[in-house]
Amino acid sequence: MSNLQKALESGKFAITAEMAPPKGVDFSHQMSVVEQLRGKVEACNVTDYQSSSLKASSLGLCIMIKQAGMEPVLQMTGRDRSRMAIQGDFMDAAAFGIENILALTGDHPTVGDCPESKPVYDLDSVGILRAAVQLMEGHDCGGNELVGNPPYYYLGASVTPVYEPVELQLIKMKKKIDAGAKFFQTQGVYEAEPMKPFMELAEKYGVYLMAGIIPLKTAAMAKYMSNNVPGIRVPQDQIDRLNAAKNNGLPEGFDPKDKDVKKKQSKNQEEEGIVMAAEFLAEIKEKGLAHGAHIMAIGAEENVPKILEKAGF
């Protein structure tokens, strides 16, 4: 049983953090981040060609994290692999002691940095969950028996609380539960209210819900995400709060074009974003609107311990 499963099933408010593999073969930065997160999170999610951008594979970094004594969550998308390749990667993962799996359908290659790549989509997220269950039952996608003891996986999936109509996401969540999902990590949320129906469904079916938290770095980032990223809605008062923090500590009559001024403005907003993320994390826990949180710091994973400390963890 994985640490993540133990934490959630014991009633602990579980924390996971997300990181991306490098666009190259040097994993040193990612492994330094792992050391910063050691003892502070239950597991580290490793993205799988996130946003259809080519990087090293999720499985490769997950193996390194596991060998370093930390627990990974292997993300698996259906965009780039057939069911045979998916089950092959799952068997590799089990051979290295990797149990946590997050099933995702995956963005289309046309939105990424290799737009001519041919998509596969043999399986969607529901199919990926079923493929893992098949292996746990001792046979592959062709019905052939596995040699030796079957693997064990703790299966997860994603859900998007900010969605219209919300009923469609709840239906999808139920399908993933039926396919074998035991925990869910949400898209980034900035308001507590949308979490309620998903928490109710999770409680009803005995699965676990982890609130997705994306710390905001600047007001511009917040506006862009809210206007352009499906499933993300940043309330205006939070954007205003970042703007208000922008000029903290700057002297009167400062030059807005000065490089040092711009650097200070960015730092001010990032620090305010850390405080806001910590406040929301504490609110979600206090109100019982999730069983845990999944923090997606997007290239600033070193801020995760700061968020946890400010949130009282």
C-alpha positions as CSV (number, residue, x, y, z in Angstrom):
1,M,0.0,0.0,0.0
2,S,1.4,3.4,-1.0
3,N,2.0,6.3,1.4
4,L,-0.7,8.3,-0.4
5,Q,-3.3,5.5,0.0
6,K,-2.4,5.1,3.7
7,A,-2.7,8.8,4.3
8,L,-6.0,9.2,2.6
9,E,-7.5,6.1,4.1
10,S,-6.3,7.0,7.6
11,G,-8.1,10.3,7.4
12,K,-5.0,12.5,7.2
13,F,-5.3,15.6,5.0
14,A,-2.9,14.4,2.3
15,I,-0.7,16.6,0.2
16,T,0.8,16.0,-3.2
17,A,2.9,18.3,-5.3
18,E,3.4,18.3,-9.1
19,M,6.5,18.6,-11.2
20,A,7.4,18.2,-14.8
21,P,10.4,16.2,-16.2
22,P,13.1,18.2,-18.0
23,K,13.1,18.9,-21.7
24,G,16.4,17.0,-21.9
25,V,18.3,14.4,-19.9
26,D,19.5,16.4,-16.9
27,F,17.2,15.5,-14.0
28,S,19.3,17.3,-11.3
29,H,16.9,20.2,-10.8
30,Q,13.9,17.9,-10.4
31,M,15.8,15.7,-7.9
32,S,16.8,18.8,-5.9
33,V,13.1,19.7,-5.7
34,V,12.3,16.2,-4.5
35,E,14.7,16.8,-1.6
36,Q,13.0,20.1,-0.7
37,L,9.6,18.2,-0.6
38,R,10.9,15.2,1.4
39,G,8.8,14.8,4.5
40,K,6.4,17.5,3.5
41,V,4.2,15.7,0.9
42,E,2.9,12.2,0.6
43,A,3.9,11.9,-3.0
44,C,5.2,13.8,-6.1
45,N,3.1,13.8,-9.3
46,V,5.1,13.6,-12.4
47,T,3.4,15.1,-15.5
48,D,3.2,13.1,-18.7
49,Y,4.0,15.4,-21.7
50,Q,1.9,18.1,-20.1
51,S,0.1,20.5,-22.5
52,S,1.4,18.1,-25.3
53,S,4.9,19.4,-24.9
54,L,7.8,17.0,-25.4
55,K,9.9,16.3,-22.3
56,A,11.4,13.2,-20.7
57,S,8.8,10.7,-19.8
58,S,6.8,10.5,-16.5
59,L,7.9,7.0,-15.9
60,G,11.6,7.8,-16.1
61,L,11.5,10.5,-13.4
62,C,9.1,8.4,-11.3
63,I,11.7,5.7,-11.2
64,M,14.4,8.1,-10.1
65,I,12.1,9.6,-7.4
66,K,11.3,6.1,-6.2
67,Q,14.9,5.1,-6.0
68,A,15.6,8.3,-4.0
69,G,13.2,7.1,-1.4
70,M,10.3,9.3,-2.2
71,E,6.9,8.3,-3.5
72,P,5.9,9.2,-7.1
73,V,2.5,9.4,-8.8
74,L,2.8,8.2,-12.4
75,Q,0.6,10.3,-14.7
76,M,-0.5,8.4,-17.8
77,T,-2.2,10.0,-20.8
78,G,-3.9,8.1,-23.7
79,R,-2.8,10.6,-26.3
80,D,0.6,9.0,-27.2
81,R,0.2,5.3,-26.5
82,S,-1.8,2.3,-27.5
83,R,-3.4,0.1,-24.8
84,M,-0.5,-2.3,-25.3
85,A,2.1,0.4,-24.6
86,I,0.1,1.7,-21.6
87,Q,-0.1,-1.7,-20.0
88,G,3.6,-2.3,-20.8
89,D,4.5,1.0,-19.0
90,F,2.3,0.0,-16.1
91,M,4.1,-3.3,-15.7
92,D,7.4,-1.5,-15.7
93,A,6.1,0.9,-13.0
94,A,5.1,-2.0,-10.8
95,A,8.5,-3.7,-11.3
96,F,10.1,-0.6,-9.8
97,G,7.6,-0.4,-6.9
98,I,5.5,2.5,-8.3
99,E,1.8,2.1,-7.2
100,N,0.2,5.5,-7.6
101,I,-1.3,6.1,-11.1
102,L,-3.2,9.1,-12.3
103,A,-5.1,8.4,-15.6
104,L,-5.6,11.3,-18.0
105,T,-6.9,11.5,-21.6
106,G,-4.4,14.2,-22.6
107,D,-4.5,17.4,-24.7
108,H,-4.3,17.1,-28.5
109,P,-0.8,17.4,-30.0
110,T,-1.8,20.5,-32.0
111,V,-1.7,22.6,-28.8
112,G,1.8,21.6,-28.0
113,D,5.3,22.1,-29.3
114,C,5.3,19.0,-31.6
115,P,2.0,19.7,-33.5
116,E,2.8,17.2,-36.3
117,S,2.9,14.3,-33.8
118,K,0.2,11.8,-34.5
119,P,-2.3,11.3,-31.6
120,V,-3.2,7.8,-30.6
121,Y,-6.1,8.0,-28.1
122,D,-6.7,4.3,-28.1
123,L,-7.9,4.7,-24.5
124,D,-9.3,7.7,-22.7
125,S,-8.9,8.1,-18.9
126,V,-11.7,5.7,-18.2
127,G,-10.1,3.1,-20.5
128,I,-6.7,3.6,-18.9
129,L,-8.2,2.9,-15.5
130,R,-9.7,-0.3,-16.8
131,A,-6.4,-1.3,-18.4
132,A,-4.8,-1.0,-14.9
133,V,-7.5,-3.0,-13.3
134,Q,-7.1,-5.8,-16.0
135,L,-3.4,-6.1,-14.9
136,M,-4.4,-6.2,-11.3
137,E,-6.8,-9.1,-12.2
138,G,-3.9,-11.0,-13.7
139,H,-4.3,-10.6,-17.4
140,D,-3.5,-8.2,-20.2
141,C,-5.7,-6.4,-22.8
142,G,-5.7,-9.5,-25.0
143,G,-7.0,-11.7,-22.1
144,N,-3.6,-13.4,-21.7
145,E,-2.5,-14.4,-18.2
146,L,0.4,-12.6,-16.6
147,V,3.4,-14.5,-15.4
148,G,3.8,-14.4,-11.6
149,N,1.9,-12.3,-9.1
150,P,-0.3,-9.5,-10.6
151,P,0.7,-5.9,-9.8
152,Y,-1.2,-3.6,-7.5
153,Y,-2.0,0.1,-8.3
154,Y,-3.7,2.9,-6.4
155,L,-5.6,4.5,-9.2
156,G,-6.6,8.1,-9.5
157,A,-8.1,10.5,-12.0
158,S,-8.8,14.2,-12.5
159,V,-12.0,16.2,-12.3
160,T,-12.9,19.8,-13.1
161,P,-15.1,21.5,-10.5
162,V,-15.5,24.8,-12.5
163,Y,-17.5,23.5,-15.4
164,E,-20.9,24.3,-17.0
165,P,-23.0,22.3,-16.7
166,V,-21.4,20.8,-13.6
167,E,-23.6,17.7,-13.9
168,L,-21.5,16.5,-16.8
169,Q,-18.3,16.5,-14.7
170,L,-20.1,14.6,-11.9
171,I,-21.2,12.0,-14.5
172,K,-17.6,11.7,-15.7
173,M,-16.4,11.4,-12.1
174,K,-18.9,8.5,-11.5
175,K,-17.7,6.7,-14.7
176,K,-14.1,6.9,-13.4
177,I,-15.1,5.6,-10.0
178,D,-16.8,2.7,-11.7
179,A,-13.7,2.1,-13.8
180,G,-11.5,1.8,-10.7
181,A,-10.5,5.3,-9.6
182,K,-10.0,5.6,-5.8
183,F,-8.8,9.2,-5.6
184,F,-9.3,12.4,-7.6
185,Q,-7.1,15.4,-8.1
186,T,-9.0,18.5,-9.3
187,Q,-8.1,21.1,-11.8
188,G,-6.9,24.3,-10.2
189,V,-9.6,25.9,-8.1
190,Y,-9.7,29.3,-6.4
191,E,-13.1,29.2,-4.7
192,A,-14.4,26.8,-2.1
193,E,-18.1,26.6,-3.3
194,P,-17.5,24.5,-6.5
195,M,-15.9,21.8,-4.4
196,K,-19.0,20.9,-2.6
197,P,-20.9,18.6,-5.1
198,F,-17.7,16.7,-5.9
199,M,-16.9,16.2,-2.2
200,E,-20.5,14.9,-1.7
201,L,-20.0,12.4,-4.6
202,A,-16.7,11.3,-3.2
203,E,-18.1,10.7,0.2
204,K,-21.1,8.8,-1.2
205,Y,-18.9,6.3,-3.1
206,G,-16.0,6.1,-0.6
207,V,-13.3,7.7,-2.8
208,Y,-11.0,10.6,-2.0
209,L,-10.9,14.1,-3.4
210,M,-7.8,16.3,-3.5
211,A,-8.3,20.0,-4.3
212,G,-6.0,21.3,-7.0
213,I,-4.1,24.5,-6.0
214,I,-2.2,26.5,-8.5
215,P,-0.3,29.4,-6.7
216,L,-0.7,32.6,-8.7
217,K,2.5,34.4,-9.6
218,T,1.2,37.7,-11.1
219,A,-2.1,39.4,-11.8
220,A,-1.4,39.0,-15.5
221,M,-1.0,35.2,-15.0
222,A,-4.3,35.1,-13.1
223,K,-6.1,37.1,-15.8
224,Y,-4.7,34.9,-18.6
225,M,-5.6,31.6,-16.9
226,S,-9.1,32.8,-16.0
227,N,-9.8,33.9,-19.6
228,N,-8.0,31.2,-21.6
229,V,-7.7,28.0,-19.6
230,P,-10.8,25.8,-19.6
231,G,-11.9,24.9,-16.1
232,I,-10.0,27.8,-14.4
233,R,-11.8,30.8,-12.8
234,V,-9.9,33.3,-10.8
235,P,-12.2,35.7,-8.9
236,Q,-11.6,39.4,-9.6
237,D,-10.9,40.2,-6.0
238,Q,-7.9,37.9,-6.1
239,I,-6.6,39.6,-9.2
240,D,-7.1,42.9,-7.5
241,R,-5.2,41.7,-4.5
242,L,-2.2,40.7,-6.6
243,N,-2.3,44.1,-8.3
244,A,-2.5,45.8,-4.9
245,A,0.6,43.9,-3.7
246,K,2.6,44.8,-6.9
247,N,4.1,48.0,-5.6
248,N,4.7,47.1,-2.0
249,G,8.0,48.6,-0.7
250,L,8.7,50.7,-3.8
251,P,9.6,54.4,-3.4
252,E,7.4,57.2,-4.7
253,G,8.1,58.2,-8.2
254,F,9.7,54.9,-9.2
255,D,10.4,54.2,-12.9
256,P,8.0,51.3,-13.9
257,K,10.4,50.5,-16.8
258,D,13.4,49.9,-14.5
259,K,14.5,46.2,-14.5
260,D,15.0,46.2,-10.7
261,V,11.5,47.7,-10.2
262,K,9.9,45.0,-12.5
263,K,11.8,42.3,-10.6
264,K,10.5,43.7,-7.3
265,Q,6.9,43.9,-8.6
266,S,7.1,40.3,-9.8
267,K,8.5,39.1,-6.4
268,N,5.8,41.0,-4.5
269,Q,3.0,39.4,-6.5
270,E,4.6,35.9,-6.2
271,E,4.8,36.3,-2.4
272,E,1.2,37.5,-2.2
273,G,0.2,34.5,-4.4
274,I,1.9,32.2,-1.9
275,V,-0.1,33.7,1.0
276,M,-3.3,33.4,-1.0
277,A,-2.6,29.7,-1.8
278,A,-1.9,29.0,1.8
279,E,-5.1,30.8,2.9
280,F,-7.2,28.7,0.4
281,L,-5.5,25.5,1.4
282,A,-6.3,26.2,5.1
283,E,-9.9,27.1,4.2
284,I,-10.5,23.9,2.2
285,K,-9.2,21.8,5.1
286,E,-11.1,23.7,7.7
287,K,-14.4,23.5,5.8
288,G,-13.9,19.8,5.0
289,L,-14.3,20.3,1.3
290,A,-11.5,17.9,0.3
291,H,-9.6,15.0,1.7
292,G,-6.3,16.6,0.7
293,A,-4.7,19.0,-1.8
294,H,-2.6,18.7,-4.9
295,I,-0.3,21.7,-5.3
296,M,0.8,22.6,-8.8
297,A,3.4,25.2,-8.5
298,I,4.3,25.2,-12.3
299,G,8.1,25.6,-12.2
300,A,8.2,27.0,-8.7
301,E,8.1,23.8,-6.6
302,E,10.4,25.4,-4.1
303,N,7.4,27.5,-3.0
304,V,5.4,24.4,-1.9
305,P,7.0,24.2,1.6
306,K,6.4,27.9,2.1
307,I,2.7,27.4,1.3
308,L,2.4,24.5,3.6
309,E,4.1,26.3,6.4
310,K,1.9,29.4,6.0
311,A,-1.2,27.2,5.9
312,G,-0.2,25.6,9.3
313,F,1.0,22.3,8.1
